[in-house]
């Protein structure tokens, strides 16, 4: 049980929350919602003991085990699997002790470690860590890869897996679906529904909140109000609460006006003086009722392009990729006016590669890209946000796109995107991630495109802004290609679905519900290693089955070495394929696509030679 008693929270000079009195019961899954800046993350910091309350108390059980996702991941040499295992500190320490004891051949110490693992129920810890990695999109080939080798988005997933691995009674998750693809989001939902402890979850994904939460904590205007039910139930209850509040206020105002009218008419009358004085006292004692202050409804739009031709963009027999590496093979994609296409599939499978190929930022390896002469593309991706110039204001960025346009016209336009008044002149350095994303979208809208290619546009946007974006996209007259893990946005905007995975982009026959069912029913043992692994595994099985007969004369040691070499090179090849399909690996010049492709080709040649050696040894047996 977590209890807030007259709780107030301050960040610097700013009072975020005050007079909070509420109790969260054990086993509840609480969605913490509110506009950006209302104090959600600060509330989490207070629960974790990182921030002291301004006044009041926060009461928690003394021995509560708490888990949360770390904000940073150091560049560690530890394998990903060991990093996730370290979330369970006790089990991890025993496993490390066992490993050290085996190396020094201290069998008594090994036995002690086994006994300790039995006490901790830790024998399945490695399997559990592997399942967490698999559910969050890591193939088995990457489990032994060093943490420092993963890009930022994948390190966020590692932190999440480590938090889920940590034994806890209270789990704090702050925007856990950011950096996840839809496949991983659907898996995380199922995991959280089975979590036995208390969950506090900050999210701007209403579908995710509806699936997971049992209660909703709404932070607004310095207050915190607890509602029973998921996000949809919260919306319904809050609307009714505001309606009743307004009715009560209007009745009170009418009674006040009636009392004041009597006082004004008869206060000077000797005959009515006592009655007038009585009404003065009654008026003074009336409890103040507050009118509903309507929150500023966010309303944005993508102005219509002057020309929207029917046939906008086409890829024909296109191989998409980087350098010499093909990520997607033989893509045929036609985009026409009014099309609303959502790209589904795991991260690293090629969704961003396909979008970049459609934009023209990424040259096709083979095939053709044809766009109408009047094609005007509005492209949003994470690098769009990151490319905003530090030290420049919102109005500076818009003026770059519109030289000679009057400042007032630019201010009016930015005001529609919730940058009112002097906010247009604030430097982007002080903007939150959501404000930067909103500015990037505003800049796209200014250009009046007839095609929108949007790669995860909702990251860092709050619920109100996501709702406004969904409405604006629904009214957009051009064509849209959308990559997003926000099912609410996809469901409101898109009516056509393509699955991008396993080197192929193809239409998916069904809606989001059908996709979720398909994900749950598919063969989860598929680790993506492909046919080569199957061939080697089959050969290995034959060798193993025939070994007891001693009919074969092959050196089993050399066979084992050759097989291990094949497995090692397959792992390296799969890792390089993931890197090549992940634009984060070479964003900002970290890695060069051509270099990665050359490494991949070299490893592929080594693998072919190793497989040939293995098969030769096996055939000679």
Beta strands, then each sheet from edge to edge (+ up, - down):
strand 1: 2-11
strand 2: 14-24
strand 3: 29-33
strand 4: 55-60
strand 5: 66-68
strand 6: 170-174
strand 7: 198-202
strand 8: 215-220
strand 9: 223-228
strand 10: 311-322
strand 11: 325-336
strand 12: 340-344
strand 13: 366-371
strand 14: 377-380
strand 15: 451-455
strand 16: 479-483
strand 17: 496-501
strand 18: 504-507
sheet 1: 2+ 1- 4+
sheet 2: 5+ 6+ 7+ 3+ 8+ 9-
sheet 3: 11+ 10- 13+
sheet 4: 14+ 15+ 16+ 12+ 17+ 18-
end
